[in-house]
């Protein structure tokens, strides 16, 4: 069973995030404001100009009252040897409504990590918008890249960021479902659910004694059309009790579909009416098999002589999302007029953990796949235990750590990755084994954009390979994997692919003369060189990654490409 970490320094009301290595050892954690290393020390900020650590700790853009104030996502470098991490942070809905990201480099400060980039805007284009308090992430098992999903404030638009080996992520926008256009509707969790179970085919023989006939056949369990890359996404839209529109007073859960290979978001497939607020919808989580969603609703609170007191019921409710009308399957798991139920988070043990405000333990839902009312006599119903997980003397609030949906699950394919380099520099390819416990041999071939072979290594067993490519351009690499049994016999084969760009060595460039202006209007300065990435630094912080810097803040700016 889980063991609480009693030496943590986190003290927050709602959102937080944590990350571990592949062995489950804590690397760092955050409340969206401060990043704490594994020893509970605030992480320092790394100065990119001097190349040294600053004396003060980094301050991120999250908030203690943001539902999902932070989420930590590995930067794809090579599976199992990650050292760069994106920390996405969301501000409080009644505050700046901004979503930013910072970057932690675990190679700094003797392996304890440091923040190397701080509070960069996620939205930097003409589609700039405010954000809600929601953030979720999931890994693409096909190439071990990551997707981060957030939602704009004031519209029905999601933003999907694709994190690859490139320095800058790509971004798509999908406008679907209900608008998140009031402070009340900007709160609540978003969760990405499990991949559907692929069909399992078995061959068997059946027969009857009376007829003496044997019939051989193939039985398939599951949906033969199942796409295991498509996962459900659940979004809480709390009701707005101050609205005069009865429909907007209601809380909803919307269910979408997200393809982890293409990054395409579709839906909503289901819209679950939770009734008028209060109680107000807050937390959401999927059962391990994806057939159920669990929702928490926070009871009304009133203030008497300056003291807040719960005056309405808080609930945990289950819905079956495999049916056309999930509302018809609504089942009350728990209700209390003295406890507030907040965030929900599924654990690697298949149990759902529940934040119970001001309690020395977490609630736990066991058997979450089961239905409260089921036609299957062998199905065990879900059971809620309010004191299911002791916190070792710590006190729960409304939040639980936000995590990448499938981070603790092993990837199902071999991995191949490489970073973009300048022409003439070595290209390091990193390989993740397909079957780590067995012997594997590799063939690695690199092709240019015309399909011609430019580099090749055969029959090697190391998990890294280095080539030097002199010509700028776009290249693809194909890894052929041969797996052998413990007896040395061929077992299976698989392939993995990746792409990279070899960049022309940067030439000297200029940003023009100093600007001495007396104006309250923004001014623009342009980097004259063409490059894959740009950076403007002021006061030891990267303030822009655009070719053109537009600013109204005086100071000295340094341009990098």
Buried (B, 14 or more C-beta within 10 A) or exposed (E): EEEBBEEBEBEBBBBBBBBBEEEEEBBBBBBBBBBBBBEBBBBBBBBBEEEEBBEEBBBBBBBBBBBBBBBBBBBBBBBBEBBBBBBBBBBBBEEBBBBBBBBBBBEBBEEBBBBBBBBBBBBEEEEEBBBBBBBBBBBBBBBBBBBBBBBBBBBBBBBBBBBBBBBBBEBBBBEBBBBBBBBBBBBBBBBBBBBBEBEEEEEEEEEEEEEEEEEEEEEEEEEEEEBBBBBBBBBBBBBBBEBEEEEBBBBBBBBBBBBBBBBEBEBBEBBBEBBBBBBBBBBBBBBBBBBBBBBBBBBBEEEEEEEEEBEBBBBBBBBBBEEEEBBEBBBEBBBBEEBBBBBBBBBEEEBBBBBBBEBEBBBBBBBBBBBBEEEEEEEEBBBBBBEBBBBEEBEBBBBBBBBBBBBEEEBEBBBBBBBBBEBEBEBBBBBBBBBEEEBBBBBBBBBBEEEEEBBEBEEBEEBEBEBEBEEBBEBBBBBBBBBBEEEEEEBEEBEBEBBBBBBBEEEEEEBEEEEEEEEEEEEEBBBEBEBBEBBBBBEBBBBBBBBEBEBEEEEEBEBBB
